Amino acid sequence: MSADDVRHLRTGALFLACAADPEWCDEQQDRILARMAAGDDGPEVIEVGELDDDALVAAVGFVNNGLPLSELRPAGDEFVTSVELLERELGRRIEGLFPLAAANVNSMVPLLTGMQLGRPTVDADPMGRVFPLLFQSVFTLAGLPAGPLAATGPVGESAVLRVAQPRRAERLVRALAEEFGGWSASALYPMTARDLARTGVLGSVSRMVRIGRILDSALPVAEKHDLLRRTEGVRRIIRARVADVAGLSRPAPAGEPDHPSSVVLIEETQGRFVQLEIQNELLMLMIDGAPEAVIPDIITMLHPEDGQVASLDDLWAGNTLDLVVLPAAAQWYTPEGRRLAAPETMHAVLPDRRRSRA
């Protein structure tokens, strides 16, 4: 990857996450670019088919304690430690790394870790977007284990968990993140390249680069929108002004993400009411009370003046934003995928759209 590719990946990753805080994503990007400026080769990204079928691969990503990532910053070697611990546990070399989620900071982690270890990033992931819970994975749908897994905290403490069931892994890693000081640098979902090719969301890293290249370009905003529709499957873009933001009270189990709010906007052209339901993710978009998009659909936001990615912090009364809807990976529209990614999983009470998807 070139330096520009890394920057485009960062933009595409924030687009697919609609992150509240891009700072951690920026920090990972800056570390990659600093290594490249110092003479290191850029990150290597390969298709899973370039590996032998029996080659071992694993996901890497931050797992937090249900709150925003803490002020305890990474020293930079935490993921290297976790990968090496996992290799020691498995007794095998991990030949390729892939992101725990193809969005936000975790999209950047395998690039930096791969540069440090001399391993490629595999163009695949287990979500095709970002979900708040690590068991919300196409690997869970396929019946693959989450572990064994390795976790390293911000002050250097590490653990290896001999756990298989993804939901149990979720609880244990979140508890570790709490004890570690807010987050865990985790290496998990070890599997063969054959299993990743069979079950994973393929092409998700290159997709983020494509999206970022569009949004980072000097094209007029209307042309950016058109390209997103034609090349990335965007099916709706709504320009609307924020009218009201309200926090909500929905209890969640301890250690799981839960930051709910509801936002009312007014559509710019026809004056229709638009409502966003948020619980860490943009869960649902309604127009005049009718659901237009519901997770696992991807709902994100852009600034109308330049097409750059907006964040949840831009949802303030009077601000105008472009709300963007695009489909998630096909696996999430199966009956099993819908159950695993349902709004109720994030402890939100939302209407059932009951709409079939191809």
Secondary structure, 3 states (H helix, E strand, C coil): CCHHHHHHHHHHHHHHHCCCCCHHHHHHHHHHHHHHHCCCCCCCEECHHHCCCCCEEEEEEEEECCCCCCCCCCCCCHHHHHHHHHHHHHCCCCCEEEECCCCHHHHCHHHHHHHHHCCCEECEECCCCCCCCCCCCHHHHCCCCCCCEEEECCCCCEEEECCCCHHHHHHHHHHHHHHHCCEEEEEEEEEEHHHHHHHCEECHHHHHHHHHHHHHCCCCHHHHHHHHHHHHCCCEEEEEEEEEEEECCCCCCCCCCCCEEEEEEEECCCCCEEEEEEECCEEEEEECCEEEEECCCEEEEECCCCCCECCHHHCCCCCEEEEEEECCCHHHHCHHHHHHCCHHHHCCCCCCCCCCCC
